[in-house]
Amino acid sequence: MYENILLPTDGSDGTAGVAEHAVHVARLAGATLHILHVVDTSVVPLDAHSRGIYDEMEATGRESVEKIRDRALDVGIDSVTTIRQGTPFREILDYAEENEVDLVVIGTHGRTGLQRTVLGSVAERVVRLSDVPVLTVRTAPHER
């Protein structure tokens, strides 16, 4: 059913649980796991003064995708790792289209109310705009 599964990662603490879901589904389906980190260039303008910030963000992303790749390899899953720069939800959707992704597995931060409205949600935008199924995995306890 699934040949290419995309796991976008932001490198946050909750990523491990999301990665376990993605690895499990990829193993069951015999799919390739695509692990993507997007360096968010909408946070700080990309110029000579911010280059160090982006280099650090990219290094953190590379560490995250390599850790997940190693976990996938441990259980026999083929994987592809990619680092991109741009607006995260757009890059995720573009990557999915370019690589014939069948399923996106993405974490949510469990934000509610004003915090969600103000910050927006990469996962929410991916769910609304994706042409393929999206499996969301909560990365933080639900706030009541």
DSSP file (Angstrom, degrees, kcal/mol; ACC not computed):
  #  RESIDUE AA STRUCTURE BP1 BP2  ACC     N-H-->O    O-->H-N    N-H-->O    O-->H-N    TCO  KAPPA ALPHA  PHI   PSI    X-CA   Y-CA   Z-CA
    1    1 A M              0   0    0      0, 0.0     2,-0.5     0, 0.0    28,-0.0   0.000 360.0 360.0 360.0 -43.2    0.0    0.0    0.0
    2    2 A Y        +     0   0    0      1,-0.1     3,-0.1    23,-0.1    99,-0.1  -0.948 360.0 163.5-115.6 130.7    2.8    2.4    0.9
    3    3 A E  S    S+     0   0    0     -2,-0.5    29,-2.9     1,-0.3     2,-0.4   0.688  75.4  32.4-108.5 -32.3    6.1    2.6   -1.0
    4    4 A N  E     -a   32   0A   0     27,-0.2    98,-3.2    96,-0.2    99,-1.2  -0.970  66.0-173.8-133.7 116.1    7.4    5.9    0.1
    5    5 A I  E     -ab  33 103A   0     27,-2.8    29,-3.8    -2,-0.4     2,-0.5  -0.931  13.1-148.0-113.0 131.8    6.7    7.3    3.6
    6    6 A L  E     -ab  34 104A   0     97,-3.0    99,-3.1    -2,-0.5    29,-0.2  -0.867  11.9-174.0-104.0 128.3    7.8   10.9    4.5
    7    7 A L  E     -a   35   0A   0     27,-3.6    29,-2.1    -2,-0.5     2,-0.3  -0.901   8.4-162.9-118.4  98.6    8.8   11.8    8.0
    8    8 A P  E     -a   36   0A   0      0, 0.0    99,-0.4     0, 0.0     2,-0.4  -0.654  13.5-167.8 -76.5 137.6    9.4   15.5    8.4
    9    9 A T        -     0   0    0     27,-3.2    29,-0.5    -2,-0.3    56,-0.1  -0.985  28.3-171.4-130.8 139.4   11.4   16.2   11.6
   10   10 A D        -     0   0    0     -2,-0.4    -1,-0.1    27,-0.1    27,-0.1   0.387  49.9-116.5-103.5   1.4   12.1   19.4   13.4
   11   11 A G        +     0   0    0      1,-0.2     5,-0.0    50,-0.1    -2,-0.0   0.543  65.5 144.6  79.4   6.5   14.5   17.8   15.8
   12   12 A S    >   -     0   0    0      1,-0.1     3,-1.7     3,-0.0     4,-0.3  -0.188  66.7 -97.6 -75.7 171.3   12.4   18.5   18.9
   13   13 A D  T >  S+     0   0    0      1,-0.3     3,-0.8     2,-0.1     4,-0.3   0.825 120.6  57.2 -58.5 -35.3   12.1   16.2   21.9
   14   14 A G  T >> S+     0   0    0      1,-0.2     4,-1.2     2,-0.1     3,-0.5   0.531  81.1  90.4 -76.5  -4.7    8.9   14.7   20.7
   15   15 A T  H <> S+     0   0    0     -3,-1.7     4,-3.0     1,-0.2    -1,-0.2   0.817  73.9  66.6 -62.4 -32.6   10.4   13.5   17.4
   16   16 A A  H <> S+     0   0    0     -3,-0.8     4,-2.1    -4,-0.3    -1,-0.2   0.906 102.3  46.0 -58.9 -44.0   11.4   10.1   18.8
   17   17 A G  H <> S+     0   0    0     -3,-0.5     4,-1.6    -4,-0.3    -1,-0.2   0.886 113.6  48.5 -66.6 -39.1    7.8    8.9   19.3
   18   18 A V  H  X S+     0   0    0     -4,-1.2     4,-2.3     1,-0.2    -2,-0.2   0.913 110.5  52.3 -65.5 -42.7    6.8   10.2   15.8
   19   19 A A  H  X S+     0   0    0     -4,-3.0     4,-3.0     1,-0.2     5,-0.2   0.888 105.1  55.2 -61.8 -39.8    9.8    8.5   14.3
   20   20 A E  H  X S+     0   0    0     -4,-2.1     4,-2.3    -5,-0.2    -1,-0.2   0.903 108.5  48.5 -61.2 -40.6    8.9    5.2   16.0
   21   21 A H  H  X S+     0   0    0     -4,-1.6     4,-2.5     2,-0.2     5,-0.2   0.942 113.5  46.9 -61.7 -47.0    5.4    5.3   14.4
   22   22 A A  H  X S+     0   0    0     -4,-2.3     4,-2.5     1,-0.2    -2,-0.2   0.911 113.0  48.2 -64.0 -43.0    6.9    6.1   11.0
   23   23 A V  H  X S+     0   0    0     -4,-3.0     4,-2.5     2,-0.2    -1,-0.2   0.907 111.6  51.2 -63.0 -42.2    9.5    3.3   11.2
   24   24 A H  H  X S+     0   0    0     -4,-2.3     4,-2.4    -5,-0.2    -2,-0.2   0.933 112.4  44.7 -62.3 -47.2    6.9    0.8   12.3
   25   25 A V  H  X S+     0   0    0     -4,-2.5     4,-2.3     1,-0.2     6,-0.2   0.917 113.6  50.7 -64.6 -42.3    4.6    1.7    9.4
   26   26 A A  H  X>S+     0   0    0     -4,-2.5     5,-2.1    -5,-0.2     4,-1.4   0.895 110.7  49.5 -61.8 -40.0    7.5    1.6    6.9
   27   27 A R  H  <5S+     0   0    0     -4,-2.5    -2,-0.2     2,-0.2    -1,-0.2   0.931 112.0  47.2 -66.0 -45.0    8.6   -1.8    8.3
   28   28 A L  H  <5S+     0   0    0     -4,-2.4    -2,-0.2     1,-0.2    -1,-0.2   0.877 119.8  39.6 -62.8 -37.5    5.0   -3.2    8.0
   29   29 A A  H  <5S-     0   0    0     -4,-2.3    -1,-0.2    -5,-0.2    -2,-0.2   0.613 103.7-125.6 -88.6 -12.8    4.6   -1.9    4.4
   30   30 A G  T  <5 +     0   0    0     -4,-1.4    -3,-0.2    -3,-0.2     2,-0.2   0.846  60.3 153.7  68.1  32.6    8.2   -2.6    3.2
   31   31 A A      < -     0   0    0     -5,-2.1     2,-0.4    -6,-0.2    47,-0.3  -0.493  51.2-109.4 -95.5 160.8    8.4    1.1    2.3
   32   32 A T  E     -a    4   0A   0    -29,-2.9   -27,-2.8    -2,-0.2     2,-0.6  -0.745  31.8-137.1 -83.2 135.6   11.3    3.5    2.0
   33   33 A L  E     -ac   5  79A   0     45,-2.7    47,-2.2    -2,-0.4     2,-0.6  -0.872  11.8-158.8 -99.6 119.5   11.4    6.1    4.8
   34   34 A H  E     -ac   6  80A   0    -29,-3.8   -27,-3.6    -2,-0.6     2,-0.6  -0.877   7.1-162.0 -97.4 119.5   12.1    9.6    3.6
   35   35 A I  E     -ac   7  81A   0     45,-3.4    47,-2.3    -2,-0.6     2,-0.4  -0.912  12.5-175.8-109.5 118.3   13.4   11.7    6.5
   36   36 A L  E     -ac   8  82A   0    -29,-2.1   -27,-3.2    -2,-0.6     2,-0.4  -0.933  15.7-174.1-122.7 132.9   13.2   15.4    5.9
   37   37 A H  E     - c   0  83A   0     45,-2.2    47,-2.4    -2,-0.4     2,-0.6  -0.995  11.8-158.0-121.0 132.2   14.4   18.4    8.0
   38   38 A V  E     - c   0  84A   0    -29,-0.5     2,-0.7    -2,-0.4    47,-0.2  -0.942  12.3-142.1-112.1 120.8   13.5   21.9    6.8
   39   39 A V  E     - c   0  85A   0     45,-3.5    47,-2.4    -2,-0.6     2,-0.9  -0.727  29.0-128.1 -77.1 115.1   15.6   24.8    8.0
   40   40 A D  E >   + c   0  86A   0     -2,-0.7     3,-1.0    45,-0.2     4,-0.4  -0.542  30.9 179.1 -75.7 102.1   12.9   27.5    8.5
   41   41 A T  T 3  S+     0   0    0     45,-1.4     5,-0.2    -2,-0.9    -1,-0.2   0.461  73.1  74.1 -83.0  -1.2   14.1   30.5    6.6
   42   42 A S  T 3  S+     0   0    0     44,-0.5    -1,-0.2     1,-0.1    45,-0.1   0.594  86.5  65.7 -83.5  -9.6   11.0   32.5    7.5
   43   43 A V  S <  S+     0   0    0     -3,-1.0    -2,-0.2     1,-0.3    -1,-0.1   0.928 116.3   9.2 -76.6 -47.3   12.3   32.9   11.1
   44   44 A V  S    S-     0   0    0     -4,-0.4    -1,-0.3     6,-0.0     6,-0.0  -0.994  90.5 -99.5-135.5 137.3   15.3   35.1   10.3
   45   45 A P        -     0   0    0      0, 0.0     2,-1.1     0, 0.0     5,-0.2  -0.300  39.0-117.1 -57.7 139.4   16.2   36.8    7.0
   46   46 A L        +     0   0    0     -5,-0.2     2,-0.3     3,-0.1    -5,-0.0  -0.689  65.1 122.1 -82.7 103.3   18.8   34.8    5.1
   47   47 A D  S >> S-     0   0    0     -2,-1.1     4,-0.8     1,-0.0     3,-0.7  -0.862  78.4 -80.2-148.4-177.9   21.8   37.1    4.9
   48   48 A A  T 34 S+     0   0    0     -2,-0.3     3,-0.4     1,-0.2     4,-0.3   0.829 125.5  53.6 -60.6 -33.2   25.5   37.3    5.9
   49   49 A H  T 34 S+     0   0    0      1,-0.2     3,-0.3     2,-0.1    -1,-0.2   0.791 112.9  41.8 -73.6 -28.1   24.6   38.1    9.5
   50   50 A S  T X> S+     0   0    0     -3,-0.7     4,-2.1    -5,-0.2     3,-0.5   0.449  83.6 100.0 -98.4  -0.8   22.3   35.2   10.0
   51   51 A R  H 3X S+     0   0    0     -4,-0.8     4,-2.5    -3,-0.4     5,-0.2   0.876  81.5  53.1 -54.7 -41.5   24.4   32.6    8.2
   52   52 A G  H 3> S+     0   0    0     -4,-0.3     4,-2.1    -3,-0.3    -1,-0.3   0.875 107.0  52.2 -62.4 -38.0   25.7   31.2   11.5
   53   53 A I  H <> S+     0   0    0     -3,-0.5     4,-2.5    -4,-0.2    -1,-0.2   0.936 111.7  46.0 -62.9 -46.3   22.2   30.8   12.8
   54   54 A Y  H  X S+     0   0    0     -4,-2.1     4,-2.6     1,-0.2    -2,-0.2   0.875 109.6  54.2 -66.4 -36.9   21.2   28.8    9.7
   55   55 A D  H  X S+     0   0    0     -4,-2.5     4,-2.2    -5,-0.2    -1,-0.2   0.912 110.9  46.6 -61.6 -41.3   24.4   26.7    9.9
   56   56 A E  H  X S+     0   0    0     -4,-2.1     4,-2.2     2,-0.2    -2,-0.2   0.908 112.3  49.5 -66.7 -42.2   23.5   25.8   13.5
   57   57 A M  H  X S+     0   0    0     -4,-2.5     4,-2.1     1,-0.2    -2,-0.2   0.894 111.8  49.4 -63.3 -39.4   19.9   25.0   12.6
   58   58 A E  H  X S+     0   0    0     -4,-2.6     4,-2.8     2,-0.2    -2,-0.2   0.897 109.1  51.7 -66.8 -40.5   21.1   22.8    9.7
   59   59 A A  H  X S+     0   0    0     -4,-2.2     4,-2.2     2,-0.2    -2,-0.2   0.905 110.1  49.3 -62.9 -41.6   23.6   20.9   11.9
   60   60 A T  H  X S+     0   0    0     -4,-2.2     4,-1.9     2,-0.2    -1,-0.2   0.914 112.7  48.1 -62.7 -42.9   20.8   20.2   14.4
   61   61 A G  H  X S+     0   0    0     -4,-2.1     4,-2.6     2,-0.2     5,-0.2   0.901 109.8  51.6 -63.9 -42.2   18.5   19.0   11.6
   62   62 A R  H  X S+     0   0    0     -4,-2.8     4,-2.3     1,-0.2     5,-0.2   0.909 109.1  50.8 -62.4 -42.3   21.3   16.8   10.1
   63   63 A E  H  X S+     0   0    0     -4,-2.2     4,-1.9     1,-0.2    -1,-0.2   0.905 111.2  49.4 -60.8 -41.9   21.8   15.2   13.6
   64   64 A S  H  X S+     0   0    0     -4,-1.9     4,-2.0     2,-0.2    -2,-0.2   0.933 112.4  45.0 -64.6 -47.9   18.1   14.5   13.9
   65   65 A V  H  X S+     0   0    0     -4,-2.6     4,-2.6     1,-0.2    -1,-0.2   0.869 112.8  51.8 -68.2 -34.1   17.7   12.9   10.4
   66   66 A E  H  X S+     0   0    0     -4,-2.3     4,-2.5    -5,-0.2    -1,-0.2   0.883 108.0  51.7 -68.8 -36.9   20.8   10.8   10.9
   67   67 A K  H  X S+     0   0    0     -4,-1.9     4,-1.7    -5,-0.2    -2,-0.2   0.918 113.4  44.1 -63.8 -43.5   19.6    9.5   14.3
   68   68 A I  H  X S+     0   0    0     -4,-2.0     4,-2.5     2,-0.2    -2,-0.2   0.906 111.7  53.8 -68.1 -41.2   16.3    8.5   12.7
   69   69 A R  H  X S+     0   0    0     -4,-2.6     4,-2.7     1,-0.2    -2,-0.2   0.917 107.8  50.7 -57.6 -44.3   18.1    7.0    9.7
   70   70 A D  H  X S+     0   0    0     -4,-2.5     4,-1.9     1,-0.2    -1,-0.2   0.891 109.5  50.5 -62.0 -39.7   20.2    4.9   12.0
   71   71 A R  H  X S+     0   0    0     -4,-1.7     4,-0.9     2,-0.2    -1,-0.2   0.914 111.1  48.9 -63.8 -42.9   17.1    3.7   13.9
   72   72 A A  H ><>S+     0   0    0     -4,-2.5     5,-2.8     1,-0.2     3,-0.9   0.919 110.1  50.8 -63.2 -43.5   15.5    2.7   10.5
   73   73 A L  H ><5S+     0   0    0     -4,-2.7     3,-1.6     1,-0.2    -1,-0.2   0.864 101.2  63.5 -62.0 -35.8   18.6    0.9    9.4
   74   74 A D  H 3<5S+     0   0    0     -4,-1.9    -1,-0.2     1,-0.3    -2,-0.2   0.803 110.2  38.6 -58.5 -29.7   18.6   -1.1   12.7
   75   75 A V  T <<5S-     0   0    0     -4,-0.9    -1,-0.3    -3,-0.9    -2,-0.2   0.211 124.2-100.2-108.8  15.1   15.3   -2.6   11.7
   76   76 A G  T < 5S+     0   0    0     -3,-1.6     2,-0.5     1,-0.2    -3,-0.2   0.736  70.6 146.7  82.0  24.0   16.1   -3.1    8.1
   77   77 A I      < -     0   0    0     -5,-2.8    -1,-0.2    -6,-0.1     2,-0.2  -0.820  45.9-131.2 -97.6 128.2   14.3   -0.1    6.6
   78   78 A D        -     0   0    0     -2,-0.5   -45,-2.7   -47,-0.3     2,-0.3  -0.532  35.6-175.5 -69.2 141.1   15.7    1.7    3.6
   79   79 A S  E     -c   33   0A   0    -47,-0.2     2,-0.4    -2,-0.2   -45,-0.2  -0.967  25.7-154.4-142.9 159.2   15.8    5.4    4.1
   80   80 A V  E     -c   34   0A   0    -47,-2.2   -45,-3.4    -2,-0.3     2,-0.4  -0.998  15.7-154.9-129.1 131.9   16.6    8.7    2.4
   81   81 A T  E     +c   35   0A   0     -2,-0.4     2,-0.4   -47,-0.2   -45,-0.2  -0.909  15.1 176.5-112.9 140.3   17.7   11.8    4.3
   82   82 A T  E     -c   36   0A   0    -47,-2.3   -45,-2.2    -2,-0.4     2,-0.4  -1.000  17.4-162.0-143.5 139.2   17.3   15.3    3.1
   83   83 A I  E     +c   37   0A   0     -2,-0.4     2,-0.3   -47,-0.2   -45,-0.2  -0.987  21.4 172.5-117.4 130.1   17.9   18.8    4.5
   84   84 A R  E     -c   38   0A   0    -47,-2.4   -45,-3.5    -2,-0.4     2,-0.4  -0.872  24.1-135.9-129.8 165.0   16.1   21.7    2.8
   85   85 A Q  E     +c   39   0A   0     -2,-0.3     2,-0.3   -47,-0.2   -45,-0.2  -0.960  57.7  63.7-120.0 143.0   15.7   25.4    3.5
   86   86 A G  E    S-c   40   0A   0    -47,-2.4   -45,-1.4    -2,-0.4   -44,-0.5  -0.983  93.1 -21.0 149.4-157.9   12.5   27.3    3.2
   87   87 A T     >  -     0   0    0     -2,-0.3     4,-2.5   -47,-0.2     3,-0.4  -0.801  62.4-135.1 -87.4 120.9    9.0   27.5    4.7
   88   88 A P  H  > S+     0   0    0      0, 0.0     4,-2.5     0, 0.0     5,-0.2   0.855  97.6  45.8 -51.6 -50.9    8.5   24.1    6.4
   89   89 A F  H  > S+     0   0    0      1,-0.2     4,-2.2     2,-0.2     5,-0.2   0.898 115.6  47.9 -63.8 -37.0    4.9   23.2    5.3
   90   90 A R  H  > S+     0   0    0     -3,-0.4     4,-2.7     2,-0.2    -1,-0.2   0.925 112.4  48.1 -66.7 -44.0    5.7   24.2    1.7
   91   91 A E  H  X S+     0   0    0     -4,-2.5     4,-2.7     2,-0.2    -2,-0.2   0.878 111.2  51.5 -64.8 -38.0    8.9   22.3    1.6
   92   92 A I  H  X S+     0   0    0     -4,-2.5     4,-2.4    -5,-0.3    -1,-0.2   0.945 112.9  44.5 -62.9 -48.2    7.2   19.2    3.0
   93   93 A L  H  X S+     0   0    0     -4,-2.2     4,-2.0    -5,-0.2    -2,-0.2   0.905 114.7  48.7 -64.7 -41.6    4.4   19.3    0.4
   94   94 A D  H  X S+     0   0    0     -4,-2.7     4,-2.8     2,-0.2    -1,-0.2   0.925 111.6  49.6 -63.5 -44.3    6.9   19.9   -2.4
   95   95 A Y  H  X S+     0   0    0     -4,-2.7     4,-1.9     1,-0.2    -2,-0.2   0.923 109.0  52.7 -61.0 -44.1    9.1   17.1   -1.3
   96   96 A A  H  <>S+     0   0    0     -4,-2.4     5,-2.4     1,-0.2    -1,-0.2   0.910 113.4  43.4 -59.0 -43.1    6.1   14.7   -1.1
   97   97 A E  H ><5S+     0   0    0     -4,-2.0     3,-1.1     1,-0.2    -2,-0.2   0.929 113.5  50.1 -68.4 -45.2    5.1   15.6   -4.6
   98   98 A E  H 3<5S+     0   0    0     -4,-2.8    -1,-0.2     1,-0.2    -2,-0.2   0.771 117.3  40.3 -64.7 -27.1    8.6   15.4   -6.1
   99   99 A N  T 3<5S-     0   0    0     -4,-1.9    -1,-0.2    -5,-0.2    -2,-0.2   0.150 107.6-115.8-114.2  17.7    9.3   12.0   -4.5
  100  100 A E  T < 5 -     0   0    0     -3,-1.1   -96,-0.2    -4,-0.2   -97,-0.2   0.884  44.2-170.9  50.8  46.6    5.9   10.2   -5.0
  101  101 A V      < -     0   0    0     -5,-2.4   -96,-0.2    -6,-0.2    -1,-0.2  -0.470  17.9-167.9 -69.9 137.7    5.3   10.0   -1.3
  102  102 A D  S    S+     0   0    0    -98,-3.2     2,-0.3     1,-0.3   -97,-0.2   0.657  71.4  17.7 -98.3 -21.9    2.3    7.8   -0.4
  103  103 A L  E     -b    5   0A   0    -99,-1.2   -97,-3.0    29,-0.1     2,-0.5  -0.986  60.4-151.3-153.8 137.6    2.0    8.8    3.3
  104  104 A V  E     -bd   6 134A   0     29,-2.1    31,-3.3    -2,-0.3     2,-0.6  -0.959   8.7-163.6-110.2 130.1    3.3   11.6    5.5
  105  105 A V  E     + d   0 135A   0    -99,-3.1     2,-0.4    -2,-0.5    31,-0.2  -0.964  22.8 168.7-112.7 116.0    3.8   10.9    9.2
  106  106 A I  E     - d   0 136A   0     29,-2.5    31,-2.2    -2,-0.6     2,-0.2  -0.965  29.3-124.6-136.0 144.8    4.1   14.2   11.1
  107  107 A G  E     - d   0 137A   0    -99,-0.4     2,-0.3    -2,-0.4    31,-0.2  -0.551  16.3-153.6 -85.7 150.4    4.1   15.2   14.7
  108  108 A T  E     - d   0 138A   0     29,-2.3    31,-2.9    -2,-0.2    32,-0.3  -0.880  13.6-141.4-115.9 155.2    1.8   17.7   16.4
  109  109 A H        -     0   0    0     -2,-0.3    29,-0.1    29,-0.2    -1,-0.0   0.423  36.4-121.8 -97.5   1.3    2.7   19.8   19.4
  110  110 A G        +     0   0    0      1,-0.2    33,-0.8    32,-0.1     2,-0.1   0.754  52.2 162.5  68.8  24.0   -0.8   19.6   21.0
  111  111 A R        -     0   0    0     31,-0.1     2,-0.3     4,-0.1    -1,-0.2  -0.470  14.1-173.4 -75.1 149.4   -1.2   23.3   21.1
  112  112 A T    >>  -     0   0    0     -2,-0.1     4,-1.0    30,-0.0     3,-0.7  -0.873  39.3  -3.0-133.5 168.8   -4.8   24.6   21.6
  113  113 A G  H 3> S-     0   0    0     -2,-0.3     4,-2.0     1,-0.2     3,-0.3  -0.101 121.2  -4.7  58.5-140.1   -6.6   27.9   21.6
  114  114 A L  H 3> S+     0   0    0      1,-0.2     4,-3.1     2,-0.2     5,-0.3   0.855 130.2  58.7 -60.8 -39.6   -4.7   31.2   21.1
  115  115 A Q  H <> S+     0   0    0     -3,-0.7     4,-2.4     1,-0.2     5,-0.3   0.918 109.6  44.4 -58.9 -43.1   -1.3   29.7   21.1
  116  116 A R  H  X S+     0   0    0     -4,-1.0     4,-2.1    -3,-0.3    -1,-0.2   0.907 114.6  49.6 -66.3 -41.3   -2.2   27.5   18.1
  117  117 A T  H  < S+     0   0    0     -4,-2.0    -2,-0.2     2,-0.2    -1,-0.2   0.923 115.9  41.4 -64.6 -44.9   -3.9   30.4   16.3
  118  118 A V  H  < S+     0   0    0     -4,-3.1    -2,-0.2     1,-0.2    -1,-0.2   0.930 122.6  38.0 -69.9 -46.4   -0.9   32.8   16.8
  119  119 A L  H  < S-     0   0    0     -4,-2.4    -2,-0.2    -5,-0.3    -1,-0.2   0.747  96.8-149.7 -79.2 -23.6    1.8   30.3   16.1
  120  120 A G     <  -     0   0    0     -4,-2.1     2,-0.4    -5,-0.3    -1,-0.1  -0.144  17.4-100.7  72.3 178.8    0.1   28.4   13.3
  121  121 A S     >  -     0   0    0      1,-0.2     4,-2.1    -4,-0.1     5,-0.2  -0.946  16.4-161.1-146.9 121.1    0.8   24.8   12.7
  122  122 A V  H  > S+     0   0    0     -2,-0.4     4,-2.5     2,-0.2     5,-0.2   0.945 100.9  50.0 -60.9 -47.5    3.0   23.1   10.2
  123  123 A A  H  > S+     0   0    0      1,-0.2     4,-2.8   -16,-0.2    -1,-0.2   0.908 108.8  51.8 -59.4 -43.1    1.1   19.8   10.7
  124  124 A E  H  > S+     0   0    0      1,-0.2     4,-2.4     2,-0.2    -1,-0.2   0.911 111.1  47.1 -62.0 -42.1   -2.3   21.5   10.3
  125  125 A R  H  X S+     0   0    0     -4,-2.1     4,-2.2     2,-0.2    -1,-0.2   0.897 111.8  50.4 -66.6 -39.6   -1.2   23.0    7.0
  126  126 A V  H  X S+     0   0    0     -4,-2.5     4,-2.0     2,-0.2    -2,-0.2   0.929 110.9  49.5 -63.6 -44.1    0.2   19.8    5.8
  127  127 A V  H  < S+     0   0    0     -4,-2.8    -2,-0.2     1,-0.2    -1,-0.2   0.933 115.1  44.1 -58.8 -46.5   -3.0   17.9    6.7
  128  128 A R  H  < S+     0   0    0     -4,-2.4    -1,-0.2    -5,-0.2    -2,-0.2   0.838 124.3  32.3 -69.2 -32.9   -5.2   20.5    4.9
  129  129 A L  H  < S+     0   0    0     -4,-2.2    -1,-0.2    -5,-0.2    -2,-0.2   0.545  88.2 112.6-106.7  -8.4   -3.1   20.8    1.8
  130  130 A S     <  -     0   0    0     -4,-2.0     4,-0.1    -5,-0.2   -37,-0.0  -0.378  51.7-154.6 -72.0 143.0   -1.6   17.4    1.2
  131  131 A D  S    S+     0   0    0    -38,-0.1    -1,-0.1    -2,-0.1    -4,-0.0   0.513  81.3  56.1 -87.9  -7.7   -2.6   15.3   -1.7
  132  132 A V  S    S-     0   0    0      1,-0.1   -29,-0.1    -5,-0.0   -30,-0.1  -0.811 103.1 -77.5-121.5 163.0   -1.7   12.1    0.2
  133  133 A P        -     0   0    0      0, 0.0   -29,-2.1     0, 0.0     2,-0.4  -0.242  42.6-152.9 -58.9 146.7   -2.8   10.7    3.5
  134  134 A V  E     -d  104   0A   0    -31,-0.2     2,-0.6    -4,-0.1   -29,-0.2  -0.990   4.8-157.7-126.6 124.4   -1.2   12.3    6.6
  135  135 A L  E     -d  105   0A   0    -31,-3.3   -29,-2.5    -2,-0.4     2,-0.4  -0.906  14.7-157.9 -99.4 117.7   -0.8   10.4    9.9
  136  136 A T  E     -d  106   0A   0     -2,-0.6     2,-0.4   -31,-0.2   -29,-0.2  -0.804   6.1-166.4-100.2 140.7   -0.5   12.8   12.8
  137  137 A V  E     -d  107   0A   0    -31,-2.2   -29,-2.3    -2,-0.4     2,-0.2  -0.990  22.8-124.3-126.6 122.5    1.2   11.8   16.0
  138  138 A R  E     -d  108   0A   0     -2,-0.4   -29,-0.2   -31,-0.2   -31,-0.1  -0.467  22.7-174.6 -68.6 132.2    0.8   13.9   19.2
  139  139 A T        +     0   0    0    -31,-2.9   -30,-0.2    -2,-0.2    -1,-0.1   0.496  67.2  41.3-106.4  -6.9    4.2   14.9   20.6
  140  140 A A  S    S-     0   0    0    -32,-0.3    -1,-0.1  -126,-0.0     3,-0.1  -0.975  96.5 -88.5-137.5 151.9    3.0   16.7   23.8
  141  141 A P        -     0   0    0      0, 0.0     2,-0.2     0, 0.0    -2,-0.1  -0.279  54.0 -98.8 -58.3 143.8    0.3   15.9   26.3
  142  142 A H        -     0   0    0      1,-0.1     2,-0.4    -4,-0.1   -31,-0.1  -0.456  34.9-133.0 -66.0 129.5   -3.1   17.3   25.4
  143  143 A E              0   0    0    -33,-0.8    -1,-0.1    -2,-0.2    -3,-0.0  -0.704 360.0 360.0 -84.9 133.8   -3.8   20.5   27.2
  144  144 A R              0   0    0     -2,-0.4    -1,-0.1   -32,-0.0    -2,-0.0   0.393 360.0 360.0-111.5 360.0   -7.2   20.7   28.8
